[in-house]
Amino acid sequence: MTLHFEVPGDGRIALEPRHAVVAGWTGRDPAAIEHHIEELAAIGVPRPSSVPLYYRVAAQQITQAETIQVVGGETSGEVEPLLFDTGTALYLGLGSDHTDRALETHSVALSKQVCAKPLAAGAWRFEQVAGHLERLELRCHVRDGADAAWTLYQQGTVGLIRPFADLLAGAPTAAGAGRLGAGSVMLCGTFPVVSGGVRPAAQYRMEMHDPVLGRTLDFAYRVETLPLVA
């Protein structure tokens, strides 16, 4: 499986994912972390043993498909900055930590594993944004069908997430010197829901805007729900 990203200045680059990590509970503000913990506790998710945590998921769950299939109607996505390393350079992208919320009440690690992780088809060289990471703005909109209105679901800046240097150093695939191992992909955390709580949606639209360089990464995906057969 090979993923391709359009990168300003580099053109089209290829990545063969070998290792995938979801960094959870990565908020910089303890109050914001507690808010997200309580938000998930409201749907039965147990409190984390420590923060942050790094969940390993199968590399084949990383996808750039416009439609993902899930089992049952209790899954939802989360907008997250993404770091990946080709072995030659470190890049910043955008993805969704789509999660099975029903399974999450039993095992957060398994709830991450069973859902595909959609990614944007664009990325930026990390070195080009490293000096103003905290100003990058992320948003997620959702809707329940093709005829429904888009609703703002999440928004925040990278400044609300722990410093990427810390996340890189603590990653299970860390390669030192602010790098991940070649072929490694890491989702870096998310933000509380704007209103209405964590909930499923039929479609997601996500973006990360760089106000300094005046450019945006974005993508959208649909969710096809398969029947939950007992």
VEXMARRO-997438 format. One record per residue (C-alpha): residue number from 0; residue in one letter; x, y, z. Coordinates in steps of 0.02 Angstrom, whole numbers, plus 50000, padded with zeros to 5 digits. Layout:
+-----+----+-------+-------+-------+
!   i ! aa !     X !     Y !     Z !
+-----+----+-------+-------+-------+
! NUM !  A !     X !     Y !     Z !
...
+-----+----+-------+-------+-------+
REM end
This chain:
+-----+----+-------+-------+-------+
!   i ! aa !     X !     Y !     Z !
+-----+----+-------+-------+-------+
!   0 !  M ! 50000 ! 50000 ! 50000 !
!   1 !  T ! 50072 ! 50167 ! 49947 !
!   2 !  L ! 50000 ! 50337 ! 49991 !
!   3 !  H ! 50037 ! 50493 ! 49889 !
!   4 !  F ! 50040 ! 50672 ! 49950 !
!   5 !  E ! 50053 ! 50836 ! 49855 !
!   6 !  V ! 50184 ! 50943 ! 49943 !
!   7 !  P ! 50223 ! 51124 ! 49894 !
!   8 !  G ! 50401 ! 51128 ! 49829 !
!   9 !  D ! 50419 ! 50939 ! 49827 !
!  10 !  G ! 50280 ! 50891 ! 49708 !
!  11 !  R ! 50202 ! 50720 ! 49730 !
!  12 !  I ! 50287 ! 50613 ! 49861 !
!  13 !  A ! 50255 ! 50432 ! 49909 !
!  14 !  L ! 50240 ! 50350 ! 50079 !
!  15 !  E ! 50228 ! 50166 ! 50121 !
!  16 !  P ! 50156 ! 50160 ! 50298 !
!  17 !  R ! 50243 ! 50033 ! 50409 !
!  18 !  H ! 50194 ! 50096 ! 50581 !
!  19 !  A ! 50040 ! 50195 ! 50634 !
!  20 !  V ! 50015 ! 50281 ! 50802 !
!  21 !  V ! 49869 ! 50379 ! 50875 !
!  22 !  A ! 49927 ! 50498 ! 51012 !
!  23 !  G ! 49785 ! 50525 ! 51134 !
!  24 !  W ! 49750 ! 50647 ! 51275 !
!  25 !  T ! 49875 ! 50770 ! 51205 !
!  26 !  G ! 49797 ! 50934 ! 51257 !
!  27 !  R ! 49917 ! 51064 ! 51325 !
!  28 !  D ! 49790 ! 51138 ! 51447 !
!  29 !  P ! 49748 ! 51018 ! 51591 !
!  30 !  A ! 49572 ! 51092 ! 51599 !
!  31 !  A ! 49544 ! 51056 ! 51415 !
!  32 !  I ! 49606 ! 50878 ! 51437 !
!  33 !  E ! 49487 ! 50854 ! 51582 !
!  34 !  H ! 49345 ! 50925 ! 51478 !
!  35 !  H ! 49379 ! 50799 ! 51339 !
!  36 !  I ! 49394 ! 50657 ! 51466 !
!  37 !  E ! 49225 ! 50705 ! 51539 !
!  38 !  E ! 49153 ! 50723 ! 51363 !
!  39 !  L ! 49200 ! 50543 ! 51326 !
!  40 !  A ! 49153 ! 50483 ! 51500 !
!  41 !  A ! 48977 ! 50542 ! 51458 !
!  42 !  I ! 48969 ! 50404 ! 51327 !
!  43 !  G ! 49050 ! 50275 ! 51441 !
!  44 !  V ! 49235 ! 50289 ! 51397 !
!  45 !  P ! 49347 ! 50254 ! 51549 !
!  46 !  R ! 49474 ! 50383 ! 51605 !
!  47 !  P ! 49651 ! 50362 ! 51535 !
!  48 !  S ! 49784 ! 50286 ! 51648 !
!  49 !  S ! 49901 ! 50430 ! 51607 !
!  50 !  V ! 49921 ! 50571 ! 51480 !
!  51 !  P ! 49971 ! 50571 ! 51344 !
!  52 !  L ! 49950 ! 50392 ! 51282 !
!  53 !  Y ! 50010 ! 50316 ! 51119 !
!  54 !  Y ! 49897 ! 50188 ! 51036 !
!  55 !  R ! 49969 ! 50075 ! 50902 !
!  56 !  V ! 49855 ! 50034 ! 50755 !
!  57 !  A ! 49883 ! 49929 ! 50600 !
!  58 !  A ! 49968 ! 50025 ! 50459 !
!  59 !  Q ! 49840 ! 49961 ! 50334 !
!  60 !  Q ! 49706 ! 50063 ! 50424 !
!  61 !  I ! 49785 ! 50222 ! 50355 !
!  62 !  T ! 49689 ! 50274 ! 50199 !
!  63 !  Q ! 49654 ! 50416 ! 50079 !
!  64 !  A ! 49488 ! 50343 ! 50023 !
!  65 !  E ! 49340 ! 50460 ! 50009 !
!  66 !  T ! 49225 ! 50330 ! 50089 !
!  67 !  I ! 49260 ! 50218 ! 50238 !
!  68 !  Q ! 49155 ! 50071 ! 50296 !
!  69 !  V ! 49114 ! 50044 ! 50480 !
!  70 !  V ! 49013 ! 49914 ! 50574 !
!  71 !  G ! 48867 ! 49985 ! 50672 !
!  72 !  G ! 48809 ! 50164 ! 50694 !
!  73 !  E ! 48915 ! 50219 ! 50841 !
!  74 !  T ! 49075 ! 50281 ! 50761 !
!  75 !  S ! 49139 ! 50458 ! 50739 !
!  76 !  G ! 49290 ! 50553 ! 50674 !
!  77 !  E ! 49406 ! 50683 ! 50750 !
!  78 !  V ! 49511 ! 50812 ! 50658 !
!  79 !  E ! 49696 ! 50794 ! 50699 !
!  80 !  P ! 49864 ! 50857 ! 50638 !
!  81 !  L ! 49969 ! 50717 ! 50567 !
!  82 !  L ! 50156 ! 50687 ! 50567 !
!  83 !  F ! 50236 ! 50563 ! 50448 !
!  84 !  D ! 50414 ! 50520 ! 50403 !
!  85 !  T ! 50468 ! 50456 ! 50234 !
!  86 !  G ! 50643 ! 50417 ! 50298 !
!  87 !  T ! 50705 ! 50567 ! 50202 !
!  88 !  A ! 50604 ! 50705 ! 50284 !
!  89 !  L ! 50468 ! 50739 ! 50413 !
!  90 !  Y ! 50301 ! 50806 ! 50350 !
!  91 !  L ! 50145 ! 50882 ! 50427 !
!  92 !  G ! 49976 ! 50828 ! 50362 !
!  93 !  L ! 49796 ! 50813 ! 50415 !
!  94 !  G ! 49691 ! 50662 ! 50464 !
!  95 !  S ! 49543 ! 50594 ! 50560 !
!  96 !  D ! 49553 ! 50475 ! 50706 !
!  97 !  H ! 49391 ! 50385 ! 50665 !
!  98 !  T ! 49341 ! 50281 ! 50817 !
!  99 !  D ! 49210 ! 50152 ! 50866 !
! 100 !  R ! 49128 ! 50237 ! 51015 !
! 101 !  A ! 49034 ! 50082 ! 51072 !
! 102 !  L ! 49192 ! 49979 ! 51079 !
! 103 !  E ! 49284 ! 50124 ! 51160 !
! 104 !  T ! 49187 ! 50095 ! 51320 !
! 105 !  H ! 49273 ! 49925 ! 51332 !
! 106 !  S ! 49445 ! 49959 ! 51255 !
! 107 !  V ! 49508 ! 50124 ! 51185 !
! 108 !  A ! 49651 ! 50035 ! 51097 !
! 109 !  L ! 49534 ! 49916 ! 51005 !
! 110 !  S ! 49412 ! 50056 ! 50963 !
! 111 !  K ! 49553 ! 50144 ! 50871 !
! 112 !  Q ! 49609 ! 49987 ! 50781 !
! 113 !  V ! 49442 ! 49937 ! 50704 !
! 114 !  C ! 49413 ! 50098 ! 50607 !
! 115 !  A ! 49505 ! 50165 ! 50455 !
! 116 !  K ! 49601 ! 50328 ! 50477 !
! 117 !  P ! 49566 ! 50444 ! 50329 !
! 118 !  L ! 49702 ! 50568 ! 50279 !
! 119 !  A ! 49712 ! 50721 ! 50168 !
! 120 !  A ! 49804 ! 50704 ! 50003 !
! 121 !  G ! 49912 ! 50856 ! 50038 !
! 122 !  A ! 50052 ! 50890 ! 50163 !
! 123 !  W ! 50186 ! 51018 ! 50207 !
! 124 !  R ! 50369 ! 50998 ! 50247 !
! 125 !  F ! 50381 ! 51008 ! 50435 !
! 126 !  E ! 50529 ! 51125 ! 50429 !
! 127 !  Q ! 50424 ! 51254 ! 50335 !
! 128 !  V ! 50295 ! 51268 ! 50474 !
! 129 !  A ! 50400 ! 51226 ! 50627 !
! 130 !  G ! 50422 ! 51409 ! 50673 !
! 131 !  H ! 50236 ! 51448 ! 50681 !
! 132 !  L ! 50154 ! 51281 ! 50722 !
! 133 !  E ! 50049 ! 51353 ! 50862 !
! 134 !  R ! 49959 ! 51469 ! 50741 !
! 135 !  L ! 49894 ! 51330 ! 50628 !
! 136 !  E ! 49704 ! 51322 ! 50635 !
! 137 !  L ! 49603 ! 51160 ! 50623 !
! 138 !  R ! 49417 ! 51137 ! 50595 !
! 139 !  C ! 49296 ! 50994 ! 50571 !
! 140 !  H ! 49120 ! 51010 ! 50500 !
! 141 !  V ! 48994 ! 50867 ! 50497 !
! 142 !  R ! 48828 ! 50831 ! 50418 !
! 143 !  D ! 48705 ! 50687 ! 50426 !
! 144 !  G ! 48671 ! 50669 ! 50240 !
! 145 !  A ! 48693 ! 50746 ! 50069 !
! 146 !  D ! 48542 ! 50861 ! 50093 !
! 147 !  A ! 48586 ! 50915 ! 50270 !
! 148 !  A ! 48679 ! 51074 ! 50318 !
! 149 !  W ! 48861 ! 51068 ! 50372 !
! 150 !  T ! 48883 ! 51100 ! 50558 !
! 151 !  L ! 49042 ! 51156 ! 50645 !
! 152 !  Y ! 49095 ! 51009 ! 50755 !
! 153 !  Q ! 49273 ! 51050 ! 50814 !
! 154 !  Q ! 49396 ! 51193 ! 50801 !
! 155 !  G ! 49561 ! 51243 ! 50880 !
! 156 !  T ! 49742 ! 51283 ! 50848 !
! 157 !  V ! 49896 ! 51174 ! 50860 !
! 158 !  G ! 49943 ! 51284 ! 51008 !
! 159 !  L ! 49812 ! 51191 ! 51110 !
! 160 !  I ! 49907 ! 51027 ! 51083 !
! 161 !  R ! 50066 ! 50976 ! 51173 !
! 162 !  P ! 50224 ! 51033 ! 51084 !
! 163 !  F ! 50260 ! 50918 ! 50938 !
! 164 !  A ! 50440 ! 50901 ! 50999 !
! 165 !  D ! 50372 ! 50816 ! 51156 !
! 166 !  L ! 50255 ! 50704 ! 51057 !
! 167 !  L ! 50394 ! 50654 ! 50939 !
! 168 !  A ! 50511 ! 50614 ! 51082 !
! 169 !  G ! 50381 ! 50505 ! 51169 !
! 170 !  A ! 50318 ! 50414 ! 51015 !
! 171 !  P ! 50346 ! 50225 ! 51012 !
! 172 !  T ! 50425 ! 50243 ! 50839 !
! 173 !  A ! 50535 ! 50391 ! 50886 !
! 174 !  A ! 50699 ! 50394 ! 50791 !
! 175 !  G ! 50781 ! 50538 ! 50888 !
! 176 !  A ! 50823 ! 50714 ! 50831 !
! 177 !  G ! 50640 ! 50759 ! 50811 !
! 178 !  R ! 50603 ! 50619 ! 50687 !
! 179 !  L ! 50494 ! 50466 ! 50675 !
! 180 !  G ! 50553 ! 50302 ! 50603 !
! 181 !  A ! 50543 ! 50286 ! 50414 !
! 182 !  G ! 50366 ! 50243 ! 50361 !
! 183 !  S ! 50292 ! 50300 ! 50526 !
! 184 !  V ! 50128 ! 50396 ! 50537 !
! 185 !  M ! 50063 ! 50480 ! 50696 !
! 186 !  L ! 49898 ! 50568 ! 50728 !
! 187 !  C ! 49933 ! 50700 ! 50860 !
! 188 !  G ! 49773 ! 50735 ! 50955 !
! 189 !  T ! 49613 ! 50833 ! 50940 !
! 190 !  F ! 49498 ! 50962 ! 51021 !
! 191 !  P ! 49334 ! 50955 ! 51118 !
! 192 !  V ! 49172 ! 50957 ! 51019 !
! 193 !  V ! 49101 ! 51132 ! 50997 !
! 194 !  S ! 48925 ! 51082 ! 51050 !
! 195 !  G ! 48813 ! 50931 ! 51057 !
! 196 !  G ! 48942 ! 50807 ! 51120 !
! 197 !  V ! 49035 ! 50668 ! 51032 !
! 198 !  R ! 48917 ! 50592 ! 50904 !
! 199 !  P ! 48911 ! 50498 ! 50737 !
! 200 !  A ! 48893 ! 50585 ! 50569 !
! 201 !  A ! 48873 ! 50528 ! 50389 !
! 202 !  Q ! 49001 ! 50649 ! 50316 !
! 203 !  Y ! 49154 ! 50744 ! 50377 !
! 204 !  R ! 49246 ! 50895 ! 50307 !
! 205 !  M ! 49411 ! 50942 ! 50387 !
! 206 !  E ! 49541 ! 51078 ! 50360 !
! 207 !  M ! 49704 ! 51147 ! 50428 !
! 208 !  H ! 49743 ! 51327 ! 50384 !
! 209 !  D ! 49913 ! 51410 ! 50392 !
! 210 !  P ! 49882 ! 51598 ! 50416 !
! 211 !  V ! 50067 ! 51638 ! 50400 !
! 212 !  L ! 50099 ! 51557 ! 50231 !
! 213 !  G ! 49919 ! 51578 ! 50174 !
! 214 !  R ! 49879 ! 51399 ! 50127 !
! 215 !  T ! 49759 ! 51262 ! 50179 !
! 216 !  L ! 49753 ! 51072 ! 50185 !
! 217 !  D ! 49580 ! 50998 ! 50174 !
! 218 !  F ! 49486 ! 50838 ! 50138 !
! 219 !  A ! 49316 ! 50759 ! 50159 !
! 220 !  Y ! 49252 ! 50583 ! 50179 !
! 221 !  R ! 49090 ! 50486 ! 50193 !
! 222 !  V ! 49044 ! 50347 ! 50314 !
! 223 !  E ! 48956 ! 50191 ! 50250 !
! 224 !  T ! 48878 ! 50097 ! 50395 !
! 225 !  L ! 48872 ! 49909 ! 50383 !
! 226 !  P ! 48744 ! 49811 ! 50485 !
! 227 !  L ! 48793 ! 49750 ! 50657 !
! 228 !  V ! 48749 ! 49565 ! 50647 !
! 229 !  A ! 48728 ! 49473 ! 50813 !
+-----+----+-------+-------+-------+
REM end
